[in-house]
Amino acid sequence: MFNEMMRAEIWLQEHLESQQGVEDLASRLGYSTSQVRRRFKQCFGLSPSAYRDTLRLEKAARLLAFTPFPIQTIATRCGYQNHSAFSRAFQRYHNQTPRQYRQALRLQLHRSPYCQGHGGTAPEFEICKAPMHHALATRLYRKDNHRSFDVLRAWTQHAKSVESLPERLRQRRTIALMHNTPLPSDVERIDVGPLIEQHEAPEIAIPASFRLLKLPAQQHACVKLQALEEIPDVIQFLVCEGLPEKKLHASGDAVQVEWDETGIMIRLPLHQT
């Protein structure tokens, strides 16, 4: 049951702008709407519609923090057709208006040790366009954001059905998509698994808890790291100082982290102008 509800949760995340409802989700899964509501709440503690509202408001927070988009644009991108309804929902969830939240969070992000005035040596980064790449990914859920990096190091111990992956894939370079880092979240969602070649995909028996991820060719801000724990501070620096100096900004999409025994690389997706 959990794998099916995980797919339902992913579907909700991927359709935040849509007005499709639980009936569409139930039809996709082959269940009645009452079954989907009951089983989803058993897994995630909320109804599908309430959970999607949370995802929308967390995405809105990322866009407010990472991008210069107008609030009306952010509301639309998060599935709200009415600016006033978005502002009311946002204030109920975050206890601030969208404008107040953006101002307060920008100040908080500027506290990164790498930002000007804090004495740290700013990390070197480059703007690179990664080609399309593919991965087999499973989704992990963490309520304690501070322990997400421990989970990444030992992801094969936390994921279901890893033993079904061929050993050669378990030894591949790993990629993780961190959907809320470095912002707080009720539940941090991490997609993690091995990178694969496109031609391999049709030949692989994908375990039930995994799915094929197609990551599009896209511009990123790329930084090599020594430790996973550096990720939040580096992202804060990129968002607040590094990218604005180049007249660029993040897209608000998930941070991509790749690593193996040779090193760690983070890729922060950029808005395509």
Secondary structure, 3 states (H helix, E strand, C coil): CHHHHHHHHHHHHHCCCCCCCHHHHHHHHCCCHHHHHHHHHHHHCCCHHHHHHHHHHHHHHHHHHHCCCCHHHHHHHCCCCCHHHHHHHHHHHHCCCHHHHHHHHHHHHCCCCCCCCCCCCCCCCEEEEECCEEEEEEEEEECCHHHHHHHHHCHHHHCCCHHHCCHHHHCCCEEEEECCCCCCCCCEEEEEEEEECHHHHHHCCCCCCEEEEEECCEEEEEEEECCHHHHHHHHHHHHHHHHHHCCCCECCCCEEEEEECCEEEEEEEECCC
